[in-house]
């Protein structure tokens, strides 16, 4: 079973922890986890997000219309596709938590990753409305 969490949430010790972030702070380096920047936004998309936040323009609308299409395109690249397939295979035999820094999951890339995984038939605990991202993923241009 896969779950989505904000960094800092405690999970059982037998849970495999995947940090789907571009960079980790020094305080996280020594923890037991897999750092998986391939399932995080590219540096360019992350910078765009930071600029939108700085300008007070980060909201559900900019997330849907600006961020989501670019991130979906990025998840069509290797090794992101391989990692998504690996997560689907592991989801029925291991407990896995996907972590990032964002407080509001609904406007965070982990909701997109969760929806893609759910659409790929992963055993994942996430809202059904995240499935919209899988439908968009299937129809987005491929970089591969």
C-alpha positions, 0 to 999 in steps of 0.5 A: 500500500502506498500513502502520500505524506508531507515530510515530518509525518511519522510512519511505521518503521517497516514503511519504505520511505520515498522522498519525491523532492528535488533537494533534501535539507541537511537535517534529512540526509541521515534518515532511512529513505530513498531520495527520488528526485525523478518524481519531483518537478524539474528545476525549471518547474520548481522555480516557476512554482516559487515565482508564483508563490512569491507573486501571491499567484499560487492557487488551485487555478495556477496549479491546474493550468500551469503546473499540472500540464508541465509536471505530467509531461515530465513524468513521461520521461525516463526514469520517471516512467520506470519508477512509477511502474516499480511503485505499482509492482511494489504497492501490493506487497510493501508499505510505501510512503511518498513524501514531499515538503508541501503542506496542501496536498491538493496543490502539490505534485504528490497528488499528481503522482498519486493519481497516476499510480491509482490509475495504473492500478497501484494499491494506493490510499488517495482520493478518487478525484486524483484519478483526473491526473491519470486521465490527463497523463494518458493523454499528455505528450510523451517525452520518451 
